[in-house]
Amino acid sequence: MALILDLPDETEAALRAKASAQGASAQQYVAQILEIDLGQATVCQPSEQDHYLYGSPKRNL
């Protein structure tokens, strides 16, 4: 499925910067955030969400 979002330039730049900091493309980063938000994430445990979303240190609980 393809979804096109019309984002303000500042938001797009912030998104690309966050994605890059996580070593992901903007598309991968958005997909990961949506999977977590929709409760379908398989890439991390609930205790790791802050790490993947915001770059916080992993908790490894």
PyMOL commands that set and color helices and strands:
alter all, ss='L'
color gray80, all
select helices_A, chain A and resi 9-21+26-37+46-54
alter helices_A, ss='H'
color red, helices_A
deselect
rebuild
show_as cartoon
